[in-house]
């Protein structure tokens, strides 16, 4: 049973040893305003999250039969965690990655240690939601919360504690903290000292798939599970999507959802100045000896915005939008949509411009705009691919796409045409859930290795190969990559108080 916990959706999924999803239930999730906190402060209500997960687990357990559940594992988003006492109670609620309170800490930390030096050790850019910045904020503003705490748990650890009563932390979620010596797959004393902490404050390491405890009688009642079944270390959902993607050794993996994350699995940790300057992040892979260099940028959130603004009359949603866009030729008849540029990371981090539509005429249709969005996002993919290739030396021969954005065949074909590479999707698109399940099955001895676990799954692949539109997109990409600098100059000329109306 995989507890797949996202910032907006909490899911419980029962997975068979051959990768079939045999039962699932979900509940909505959201960060909440902190009681008695300042305006805009956001935290996670851990009791509410557990209650919703327990409800969903009881549904799934009743549907598939509790006797069939052989193990439990947890995956969540990264960067968020909380200090806890020895009895597991919180000394402070988990601060959400959406909370703005740590923005000022980002300026303070780079005065104490350069961003480049931090990147060389941790593989991470200095981004306001980094866990170490929350620790520094607590040390400065609420020191008693750390002084009273026995340890610190990331979100997977906080939920796993509810099952087992055991403290643990593993490298995939720890690598999102900006506190690891990533090359050594261990803690950085230098980074922890910035928050006045020592490595002994953190729990002992567990590797993904390792049994960390067993379902307690209370968790059994809460979740409808048998007492005593093993609970394995899960971790950061993004890394488990890589395991569950079925990607080959020469493929990059694109996790396509609200955000697009392009990642590799490489066998060396080699942070370099070029990757740093271009916004690269590096995280610890599920398997020791592998690392995950990556770039991210805004993704399907752009398409959702278009649907809400321009396609409100269509009941069929994206299917109807795709049909209209398919009638528009490659290049969207000179309409270009450039998504807002991510400042913290990604292939356009250095520009800091707003989302922009270019080439509109009185004849422009909403189909033009939607196709232009698919093309613009695909151009960002190619830009990210070129950065990853140059920064790592990894020669990509294909891209494996997982997540909700993999269901859009038109988008997949555009991706293939823009990158000039085959785009592969699988019938089993729940890559995070599958990767977590296969890791857990390996951990409890159902499989001897992840390779053996993969061989038991039928991925049923569909491949989109580059078409005759490649040459057209090659021409457009050269134009696309020159636009951001001009936009940056334009927006800067407007001044901070002037409306951006053009």
C-alpha positions in Angstrom: 0.0 0.0 0.0 1.6 3.3 -1.2 0.6 6.5 0.6 1.3 9.0 -2.2 1.0 12.4 -0.6 1.1 15.5 -2.7 0.6 19.2 -1.9 -2.9 19.2 -3.4 -3.9 15.5 -3.4 -3.5 12.7 -0.9 -3.7 9.2 -2.4 -3.6 5.7 -1.0 -3.0 3.0 -3.7 -2.7 -0.8 -3.4 -0.2 -2.1 -6.0 0.3 -5.7 -7.0 3.8 -7.2 -7.4 3.4 -6.9 -11.2 2.6 -3.2 -11.0 -1.2 -3.3 -11.3 -3.1 -0.7 -9.3 -5.7 -2.9 -7.6 -7.4 -0.3 -5.4 -7.1 3.4 -4.7 -8.8 6.3 -2.9 -7.9 10.0 -2.5 -8.6 13.1 -0.5 -7.8 16.8 -1.2 -4.9 18.4 0.5 -3.8 22.0 1.1 -1.5 24.1 3.3 -3.4 26.2 5.9 -2.8 29.6 7.4 -0.8 29.3 10.6 -3.0 29.9 13.7 -1.8 33.1 15.4 0.8 33.5 12.6 1.5 36.5 10.5 -0.5 37.2 7.3 0.6 34.7 4.6 2.3 32.2 6.9 1.4 28.7 5.7 1.8 25.4 7.5 0.6 21.8 7.2 -2.0 20.4 9.5 -0.4 17.0 10.2 -3.5 15.7 12.1 -5.8 16.5 9.2 -3.4 14.9 6.7 -3.2 11.7 8.8 -7.0 11.7 9.2 -7.6 11.9 5.5 -5.0 9.3 4.7 -6.4 6.9 7.3 -9.9 7.3 5.8 -8.6 6.6 2.3 -6.6 3.6 3.6 -9.6 2.1 5.2 -11.5 2.4 1.9 -8.7 0.7 0.0 -8.1 -2.0 2.6 -11.8 -2.9 2.7 -11.9 -3.0 -1.1 -8.9 -5.3 -1.7 -8.8 -7.2 1.6 -6.4 -6.2 4.5 -4.9 -9.7 4.4 -3.5 -8.9 0.9 -1.5 -5.9 2.1 2.1 -7.1 2.7 3.9 -3.8 3.2 3.3 0.0 3.6 5.4 2.9 2.2 5.1 6.7 2.1 6.1 9.2 -0.5 5.6 13.0 -0.3 6.7 16.3 -1.7 10.2 17.5 -0.6 11.7 20.3 1.5 9.1 20.3 4.3 9.5 18.8 7.7 9.3 19.7 11.4 11.1 19.3 14.8 9.6 16.7 17.1 10.0 15.6 20.7 11.0 12.2 21.8 7.3 11.2 22.0 6.8 12.2 18.4 4.8 15.4 19.2 5.7 18.5 17.2 7.4 21.5 18.8 6.4 23.5 15.7 4.1 22.7 12.8 5.7 21.9 9.4 6.3 25.1 7.5 4.9 24.8 3.9 7.1 25.4 0.9 4.5 28.0 -0.1 5.2 30.1 3.0 7.1 33.4 2.3 8.7 33.8 5.8 12.1 32.4 4.8 12.6 34.7 1.8 14.7 37.1 3.9 16.8 34.2 5.2 18.0 33.5 1.6 19.8 36.9 1.6 21.3 36.2 5.0 22.7 32.8 4.2 24.6 33.9 1.1 26.4 36.5 3.2 27.7 33.6 5.3 28.4 31.2 2.5 28.3 31.8 -1.2 25.6 30.2 -3.3 28.3 28.5 -5.4 30.0 26.9 -2.4 26.6 25.7 -1.2 25.8 24.2 -4.5 29.2 22.4 -4.7 28.4 20.6 -1.4 24.6 20.1 -1.4 23.8 20.1 -5.2 21.1 22.7 -4.4 20.4 26.2 -5.4 19.5 28.7 -2.6 15.7 28.6 -2.9 13.4 30.1 -0.1 11.7 26.7 0.5 14.9 24.9 1.3 14.6 23.1 4.7 17.8 24.4 6.1 16.4 28.0 5.7 13.4 27.0 7.8 15.7 25.6 10.5 17.7 28.9 10.4 14.4 30.9 10.7 13.4 28.8 13.7 16.8 29.2 15.3 16.6 32.9 15.0 12.9 33.5 15.8 11.7 30.4 17.8 14.9 28.9 19.2 13.0 26.9 21.9 11.4 24.8 19.2 14.7 23.4 18.2 16.1 23.3 21.8 13.0 21.2 22.9 13.2 18.9 20.0 14.7 15.4 20.0 15.1 15.3 16.2 13.8 16.6 12.9 11.7 14.6 10.5 10.9 15.3 6.9 7.3 14.7 5.7 7.8 11.0 4.8 9.3 10.5 8.3 6.5 12.3 10.1 3.9 10.1 8.5 5.9 6.9 8.8 6.3 7.7 12.5 2.4 7.5 12.7 2.6 3.9 11.4 5.6 2.7 13.4 6.5 5.0 16.3 10.1 5.0 14.8 12.2 7.9 13.7 13.9 7.7 10.4 15.2 9.8 7.5 16.4 8.7 4.1 18.5 10.4 1.4 15.9 11.2 -1.2 13.9 13.6 1.0 17.1 14.7 2.9 18.6 15.8 -0.4 15.9 18.4 -0.7 17.0 20.0 2.6 20.1 21.8 1.3 21.8 20.1 4.3 23.5 17.1 2.8 27.1 16.5 1.6 25.5 15.0 -1.5 28.7 13.4 -2.9 29.1 11.4 0.4 25.3 10.7 0.8 25.6 12.0 4.3 25.1 15.2 6.4 27.1 18.4 5.8 28.3 19.7 9.2 29.0 23.0 7.6 25.4 23.5 6.4 23.9 22.2 9.7 26.1 24.6 11.7 24.4 27.5 9.9 21.3 26.6 11.9 23.2 25.7 15.1 22.7 22.0 14.6 24.8 18.9 14.6 24.4 15.7 12.6 23.5 13.8 15.8 20.3 15.9 15.9 19.0 14.0 12.8 17.8 10.4 12.8 19.9 7.5 11.6 19.9 7.0 7.9 17.6 4.4 6.3 17.8 3.6 2.6 14.7 3.5 0.4 13.0 0.1 0.7 14.6 -0.7 4.0 12.1 -1.9 6.7 12.0 0.9 9.4 9.3 -0.5 11.6 6.0 -2.3 11.7 2.3 -1.2 11.8 1.4 -0.5 15.4 -2.0 -1.5 16.9 -3.1 2.2 16.8 -2.2 2.6 13.2 -3.9 -0.7 12.5 -7.2 0.7 13.9 -6.7 4.0 12.1 -6.0 2.6 8.6 -7.7 -0.8 8.6 -4.3 -2.6 8.3 -3.1 -5.7 10.0 -0.8 -5.1 13.0 2.8 -6.0 12.5 3.1 -5.7 8.7 6.4 -4.1 7.6 6.7 -0.4 6.8 9.5 0.5 4.4 11.4 3.8 3.9 9.8 5.8 1.2 10.8 9.4 0.5 10.6 12.2 -2.1 8.0 11.4 -4.8 10.1 12.8 -7.7 12.9 10.3 -7.3 10.5 7.3 -7.1 8.9 8.5 -10.4 12.3 7.9 -11.9 12.3 4.3 -10.6 8.8 3.7 -11.8 9.2 5.3 -15.3 10.9 2.2 -16.8 13.5 4.5 -18.4 16.5 3.0 -20.1 20.1 4.0 -19.5 20.2 6.6 -22.3 16.8 8.2 -21.5 16.0 11.4 -19.6 12.8 11.4 -17.6 10.3 14.2 -17.7 7.8 14.4 -14.9 5.0 16.4 -16.4 2.4 18.0 -14.1 1.8 21.4 -12.6 5.5 21.7 -12.8 7.7 20.0 -15.4 10.8 18.4 -14.0 13.5 17.0 -16.4 15.9 14.6 -14.7 18.7 12.1 -15.3 20.1 9.2 -13.3 23.9 9.4 -13.4 26.6 7.6 -11.5 28.8 10.6 -10.6 28.2 13.7 -8.5 29.9 16.5 -10.5 28.6 19.9 -9.6 30.1 22.5 -12.0 29.9 26.2 -12.5 27.9 26.0 -15.7 25.2 23.9 -14.2 25.1 26.2 -11.2 24.7 29.3 -13.3 21.9 27.7 -15.3 19.8 26.7 -12.3 20.6 23.0 -12.1 19.6 21.0 -8.9 21.0 17.6 -8.0 19.3 15.2 -5.6 20.1 11.8 -4.2 18.7 8.9 -6.2 16.7 6.0 -4.6 19.7 3.8 -5.3 23.0 4.5 -3.6 25.7 5.4 -6.1 23.3 7.4 -8.4 22.4 11.1 -8.5 19.6 13.0 -10.1 20.6 16.3 -11.8 17.4 18.1 -12.8 15.8 21.3 -14.0 12.2 22.5 -13.4 9.8 25.1 -14.8 6.1 25.9 -14.9 4.1 23.3 -16.7 0.5 22.3 -16.9 -0.5 25.2 -14.7 -0.2 27.3 -17.9 -2.5 25.0 -19.8 -5.0 25.0 -16.9 -5.0 28.8 -17.0 -5.8 28.7 -20.7 -8.6 26.2 -20.1 -10.1 28.4 -17.4 -9.9 31.6 -19.4 -10.7 30.5 -23.0 -12.4 27.1 -23.0 -15.1 27.5 -20.3 -17.8 26.5 -22.7 -16.4 23.0 -23.4 -17.6 20.2 -21.3 -14.9 17.8 -22.5 -12.1 20.0 -21.3 -8.7 19.0 -22.7 -9.9 16.6 -25.3 -11.8 19.4 -27.1 -8.9 21.8 -26.6 -6.5 19.3 -28.2 -8.9 18.8 -31.1 -8.9 22.6 -31.8 -5.1 22.8 -31.5 -4.6 19.9 -33.9 -6.2 22.0 -36.7 -3.5 24.6 -36.2 -0.2 24.1 -38.1 3.2 23.8 -36.5 4.3 27.3 -35.3 0.7 28.2 -34.3 0.6 30.7 -37.2 3.3 32.8 -35.6 1.6 33.0 -32.2 4.2 32.4 -29.4 3.4 31.9 -25.8 6.4 32.2 -23.4 5.6 30.9 -19.9 6.6 33.0 -16.9 10.3 32.5 -16.2 11.2 30.8 -12.9 13.7 32.8 -11.0 15.0 30.2 -8.6 15.7 27.3 -11.0 15.1 26.1 -14.5 16.2 26.8 -18.1 15.0 30.4 -17.9 15.9 31.3 -14.3 18.2 34.2 -15.2 15.5 36.2 -17.1 12.8 36.9 -14.4 10.2 38.1 -17.0 6.5 37.6 -17.0 4.5 35.2 -19.1 4.0 36.7 -22.5 1.9 36.2 -25.7 3.4 37.4 -29.0 2.0 37.5 -32.5 -1.7 38.0 -31.8 -3.9 39.2 -34.6 -7.6 39.6 -35.1 -7.6 36.2 -36.7 -5.9 34.4 -33.7 -8.1 31.6 -32.3 -8.0 30.0 -28.9 -6.7 26.9 -30.6 -3.7 29.0 -31.8 -3.0 30.1 -28.2 -3.3 26.5 -26.8 -1.0 25.1 -29.4 1.4 28.0 -28.8 1.4 27.0 -25.1 2.3 23.4 -25.9 5.1 24.6 -28.2 6.4 27.1 -25.7 6.6 24.5 -23.0 8.3 22.1 -25.4 10.9 24.8 -26.2 11.6 25.1 -22.5 12.1 21.3 -22.5 14.6 21.5 -25.2 16.4 24.4 -23.5 16.6 22.3 -20.3 17.8 19.3 -22.2 20.7 21.3 -23.7 21.6 22.6 -20.3 21.6 19.1 -18.7 23.6 17.6 -21.6 26.3 20.3 -21.3 26.4 20.2 -17.5 26.6 16.5 -17.1 28.0 15.1 -20.4 25.1 12.7 -20.5 24.1 11.9 -24.1 20.3 11.7 -24.2 18.9 9.4 -26.8 15.3 9.6 -25.8 12.9 11.1 -23.2 10.5 9.1 -21.0 7.4 11.2 -20.0 5.4 10.4 -16.8 2.6 12.2 -15.0 -0.6 13.9 -16.1 1.1 15.6 -19.1 2.1 12.3 -20.6 -1.6 11.7 -21.6 -1.6 14.5 -24.2 -0.6 12.8 -27.5 -0.4 16.2 -29.4 2.0 17.5 -26.8 4.1 14.4 -26.9 4.4 14.7 -30.7 5.4 18.4 -30.4 8.0 17.4 -27.8 9.4 14.9 -30.2 9.5 17.4 -33.1 11.0 20.2 -31.0 13.8 18.0 -29.3 14.3 15.7 -32.3 14.2 12.7 -29.9 11.8 9.9 -29.5 9.3 10.5 -26.7 8.1 7.4 -24.8 5.1 7.0 -22.6 3.7 3.9 -20.8 0.3 2.7 -20.1 1.3 2.6 -16.5 1.5 6.4 -15.9 1.5 6.3 -12.1 5.3 6.3 -12.0 5.8 7.5 -8.4 3.4 5.0 -7.0 4.9 2.2 -9.1 8.5 3.1 -8.2 7.6 3.3 -4.5 5.9 -0.1 -4.6 8.7 -1.8 -6.5 11.2 -0.4 -4.0 9.1 -1.7 -1.1 8.6 -5.1 -2.6 12.4 -5.3 -3.0 12.9 -4.2 0.6 10.7 -6.9 2.0 12.3 -9.6 -0.2 9.6 -10.1 -2.8 12.3 -9.3 -5.4 16.0 -9.7 -5.0 16.7 -6.4 -6.8 15.0 -3.4 -8.5 16.1 -4.9 -11.8 14.2 -8.1 -11.1 11.2 -6.0 -9.9 11.2 -4.1 -13.2 11.2 -7.3 -15.2 8.0 -8.3 -13.6 6.1 -5.2 -14.9 4.7 -4.8 -18.4 5.1 -1.2 -19.3 3.2 -1.3 -22.6 5.1 1.6 -24.2 4.0 4.0 -26.9 6.7 5.9 -28.8 6.3 9.3 -30.6 9.0 9.8 -33.2 10.1 13.1 -34.7 8.1 14.1 -37.8 8.6 16.4 -40.8 7.8 19.3 -38.5 11.3 19.2 -37.0 12.8 21.7 -39.4 10.0 24.2 -38.7 10.5 23.9 -35.0 14.3 24.2 -35.4 13.7 27.6 -37.0 11.3 28.6 -34.3 13.5 27.5 -31.4 16.3 29.8 -32.5 13.8 32.7 -32.4 12.4 31.5 -29.1 15.7 31.4 -27.2 16.5 35.0 -28.2 13.2 36.4 -26.9 13.7 36.2 -23.1 16.6 38.6 -23.0 14.6 41.2 -25.0 11.6 40.7 -22.7 13.8 41.1 -19.6 15.1 44.4 -21.0 11.5 45.5 -21.8 10.1 44.7 -18.3 13.1 46.4 -16.6 12.4 49.6 -18.6 8.8 49.7 -17.3 10.0 50.2 -13.7 8.6 48.5 -10.6 5.6 50.9 -10.3 4.5 50.9 -14.0 1.9 48.5 -15.2 3.0 45.9 -17.7 0.3 46.5 -20.3 2.0 45.8 -23.6 
